Amino acid sequence: QVRLVESGGGLVQAGGSLRLSCAASGSIRSINTMGWYRQAPGKQRERIASIASNGWTNYADSVKGRFTISRDNVKNTLYLRMNSLKPEDTAVYYCNALDLRFNWGQGTQVTVSS
C-alpha cells in the first residue's frame, strides 16, 4: 500500500504563497489522476485540484487562477503551488488518487491570516 506524506504547509499572511508537496512511498506513474484535497474546520473534505498522467489539470472555482498542481512521476511527488492566498484557504491539505484508493495521510496545515 502506498503511503502519502504531505508537507510544506504553514502560517502565511493573506496574499502570500506556499508550495505543498506530497511524497508517495511507491510509484504514482500508473495512477492516472492524482488530486489535492482540503478540509476546513467544520466543513467536508473537498477536492480542489487534479492532474492526469497526460498533464491535464482541473481546478475548483475557488482556487482557479491562484493554485497550480503538478506531478513528478520520477520522484513520485505531487505538488501544489498556492499564490494569492486568502483566509478562506485555511484548511488541512491532503493528496490522494482521484478514486481515493490510498489511505489518507496526515495532511499539512495551511493557515492564512488576514
C-alpha positions as CSV (number, residue, x, y, z in Angstrom):
1,Q,0.0,0.0,0.0
2,V,1.4,3.4,-1.0
3,R,1.8,5.8,1.9
4,L,1.3,9.5,1.3
5,V,3.1,12.2,3.2
6,E,2.1,15.8,2.8
7,S,4.4,18.8,3.7
8,G,5.0,22.4,3.1
9,G,2.1,24.0,5.0
10,G,2.5,26.8,7.5
11,L,1.2,30.2,8.6
12,V,1.2,32.9,5.9
13,Q,-0.4,36.3,5.5
14,A,-3.1,36.9,3.0
15,G,-1.6,37.4,-0.4
16,G,1.3,35.2,0.3
17,S,2.4,31.9,-1.3
18,L,3.2,28.4,-0.3
19,R,4.2,25.2,-2.1
20,L,2.9,21.9,-0.8
21,S,4.5,18.6,-1.6
22,C,3.0,15.1,-1.4
23,A,5.6,12.3,-1.4
24,A,4.4,8.8,-2.2
25,S,6.2,5.8,-0.8
26,G,5.6,4.0,-4.1
27,S,5.2,4.7,-7.8
28,I,2.4,7.0,-8.8
29,R,3.3,6.7,-12.5
30,S,0.5,4.2,-13.1
31,I,-2.1,6.4,-11.3
32,N,-3.9,8.2,-14.0
33,T,-5.2,11.1,-11.9
34,M,-3.9,12.5,-8.6
35,G,-5.5,15.3,-6.7
36,W,-5.2,17.7,-3.8
37,Y,-7.9,18.0,-1.3
38,R,-8.6,20.2,1.7
39,Q,-10.7,20.2,4.8
40,A,-11.5,23.4,6.6
41,P,-12.8,23.4,10.2
42,G,-16.4,22.3,10.3
43,K,-16.5,21.5,6.6
44,Q,-16.3,18.4,4.5
45,R,-13.2,17.5,2.6
46,E,-13.2,18.8,-0.9
47,R,-11.1,18.2,-4.0
48,I,-9.5,21.4,-5.2
49,A,-7.2,20.3,-8.0
50,S,-6.3,17.3,-10.0
51,I,-3.8,16.3,-12.6
52,A,-3.9,13.4,-15.1
53,S,-0.9,11.5,-16.3
54,N,-1.1,13.4,-19.6
55,G,-0.8,16.7,-17.7
56,W,-4.4,17.7,-18.0
57,T,-5.4,19.7,-14.9
58,N,-8.7,20.7,-13.3
59,Y,-9.4,23.2,-10.5
60,A,-12.2,24.1,-8.3
61,D,-13.5,27.6,-9.0
62,S,-12.4,28.7,-5.6
63,V,-8.7,28.2,-6.4
64,K,-8.7,28.6,-10.2
65,G,-6.0,31.1,-11.3
66,R,-4.3,31.0,-8.0
67,F,-3.2,27.4,-7.4
68,T,-1.1,25.2,-9.8
69,I,-0.9,21.4,-9.5
70,S,2.0,19.5,-10.9
71,R,3.4,16.0,-10.6
72,D,6.9,14.4,-10.8
73,N,6.5,10.7,-11.7
74,V,10.2,10.1,-11.2
75,K,10.2,11.5,-7.7
76,N,6.7,10.1,-7.0
77,T,5.7,13.5,-5.8
78,L,2.7,15.7,-6.2
79,Y,3.0,19.5,-5.8
80,L,0.6,22.4,-5.2
81,R,1.8,25.9,-5.7
82,M,-0.6,28.3,-4.0
83,N,-0.4,32.0,-4.7
84,S,-2.6,35.0,-3.6
85,L,-3.7,33.0,-0.5
86,K,-6.8,34.1,1.2
87,P,-8.0,33.5,4.8
88,E,-10.7,31.1,3.4
89,D,-7.9,28.9,2.1
90,T,-7.2,27.9,5.7
91,A,-7.5,24.2,5.9
92,V,-5.7,20.9,6.2
93,Y,-4.5,19.9,2.8
94,Y,-4.2,16.3,1.6
95,C,-3.4,14.4,-1.6
96,N,-4.8,11.2,-2.9
97,A,-5.7,9.5,-6.2
98,L,-8.9,10.7,-7.8
99,D,-10.5,7.4,-6.8
100,L,-9.3,7.7,-3.3
101,R,-7.6,4.4,-3.4
102,F,-4.9,5.3,-0.9
103,N,-5.3,5.7,2.8
104,W,-5.3,9.4,3.8
105,G,-2.0,10.9,5.0
106,Q,-1.7,13.2,8.0
107,G,-2.2,16.2,5.8
108,T,-0.4,19.6,6.1
109,Q,-2.0,22.6,7.9
110,V,-2.2,25.8,6.0
111,T,-3.3,28.9,7.9
112,V,-3.8,32.2,6.2
113,S,-4.1,35.3,8.4
114,S,-5.9,38.4,7.3
